[in-house]
Amino acid sequence: MLMVMGSLPDNNGDIFTMSTIISTSLVTRNPDLVAANIDGDVVMMSIEQGEYYGITGVGSRAWELLASPIAVVDIARVICAEYDTDEDTCLADMQSFVEELLQLGLVSVVKQ
């Protein structure tokens, strides 16, 4: 999984914190990332930040789902259907995962 080392401002200068993401938040990938799937793992680079990132395991599947705007709860539903996990644990894990991605600027919240 990814490590979060603080919060990053969004394009409007607002700071997203861990409480920003709720289960119904719509999120999508940052379109400025260069990403590739290598043997089931996702490797990506932020040209803007000059950073490389890697996502493995279930996170790779969640990343696929983030190709278009999707609610965190819907990511969890798909993961629960495809993997052997309970709904509460899966939702908490996916919410935490998406929060980390948000903090790193790899995804953004879609304004509804």
C-alpha positions as CSV (number, residue, x, y, z in Angstrom):
1,M,0.0,0.0,0.0
2,L,0.9,3.7,-0.1
3,M,2.3,5.8,2.6
4,V,0.8,9.3,3.3
5,M,3.3,12.0,4.4
6,G,0.9,15.0,4.7
7,S,-1.8,16.7,2.8
8,L,-1.6,18.3,-0.6
9,P,-3.7,21.2,-1.9
10,D,-6.1,20.6,-4.7
11,N,-6.4,22.9,-7.8
12,N,-8.5,25.4,-5.8
13,G,-6.0,25.6,-3.0
14,D,-8.3,23.6,-0.6
15,I,-6.6,21.1,1.6
16,F,-8.1,17.6,1.6
17,T,-7.7,15.8,4.8
18,M,-8.5,12.2,5.9
19,S,-12.1,13.2,6.7
20,T,-12.7,14.5,3.1
21,I,-13.5,11.0,1.7
22,I,-16.7,9.4,2.6
23,S,-18.2,6.2,1.2
24,T,-20.3,8.1,-1.4
25,S,-17.5,10.3,-2.5
26,L,-17.0,10.0,-6.3
27,V,-13.3,9.8,-7.1
28,T,-11.3,9.3,-10.3
29,R,-7.7,9.0,-11.4
30,N,-5.4,12.0,-12.0
31,P,-5.3,12.1,-15.9
32,D,-1.8,13.6,-15.8
33,L,-0.2,10.3,-14.6
34,V,1.6,7.9,-16.9
35,A,0.6,4.4,-15.8
36,A,1.2,0.8,-16.9
37,N,0.1,-2.6,-15.8
38,I,3.1,-4.9,-15.3
39,D,2.3,-8.5,-14.4
40,G,-0.9,-7.4,-12.5
41,D,0.8,-4.5,-10.6
42,V,0.3,-0.9,-11.5
43,V,3.4,1.3,-12.0
44,M,2.9,5.0,-12.5
45,M,4.8,8.2,-12.7
46,S,3.7,11.8,-12.0
47,I,5.7,13.9,-14.4
48,E,4.5,17.0,-12.5
49,Q,5.8,15.7,-9.1
50,G,8.7,13.7,-10.5
51,E,7.6,10.7,-8.5
52,Y,7.1,7.0,-9.2
53,Y,4.4,5.0,-7.5
54,G,3.5,1.3,-7.4
55,I,0.2,-0.4,-6.5
56,T,0.0,-4.2,-6.0
57,G,-2.6,-6.8,-5.2
58,V,-6.2,-5.7,-4.6
59,G,-5.0,-2.1,-5.0
60,S,-4.3,-2.7,-8.7
61,R,-8.0,-3.8,-9.2
62,A,-9.2,-0.7,-7.3
63,W,-7.0,1.4,-9.6
64,E,-8.7,-0.1,-12.7
65,L,-12.1,0.8,-11.3
66,L,-10.9,4.4,-10.8
67,A,-10.6,4.9,-14.6
68,S,-13.9,6.7,-14.5
69,P,-15.6,8.4,-11.6
70,I,-16.8,5.9,-9.0
71,A,-18.0,6.0,-5.4
72,V,-15.7,4.4,-2.8
73,V,-18.6,2.2,-1.7
74,D,-19.0,0.9,-5.3
75,I,-15.2,0.1,-5.4
76,A,-15.7,-1.9,-2.2
77,R,-18.8,-3.7,-3.6
78,V,-16.8,-4.9,-6.6
79,I,-13.8,-5.9,-4.5
80,C,-16.1,-7.8,-2.1
81,A,-17.7,-9.7,-5.1
82,E,-14.3,-10.6,-6.5
83,Y,-12.2,-11.3,-3.3
84,D,-12.9,-13.2,-0.1
85,T,-13.5,-10.3,2.3
86,D,-16.3,-9.0,4.5
87,E,-18.0,-5.7,3.5
88,D,-17.1,-3.6,6.5
89,T,-13.4,-4.5,6.4
90,C,-13.4,-4.0,2.6
91,L,-15.1,-0.6,2.8
92,A,-12.7,0.6,5.5
93,D,-9.7,-0.6,3.5
94,M,-10.9,1.0,0.3
95,Q,-11.7,4.2,2.0
96,S,-8.2,4.3,3.5
97,F,-6.6,3.4,0.2
98,V,-8.4,6.1,-1.7
99,E,-7.6,8.7,1.0
100,E,-3.9,7.8,0.5
101,L,-4.2,8.2,-3.2
102,L,-5.9,11.5,-2.7
103,Q,-3.2,12.8,-0.4
104,L,-0.6,11.9,-3.0
105,G,-2.5,13.6,-5.8
106,L,-3.1,10.4,-7.7
107,V,-6.9,10.7,-7.6
108,S,-9.3,13.6,-7.2
109,V,-12.8,14.0,-5.8
110,V,-15.4,14.7,-8.5
111,K,-17.5,17.7,-7.5
112,Q,-21.2,16.6,-7.6
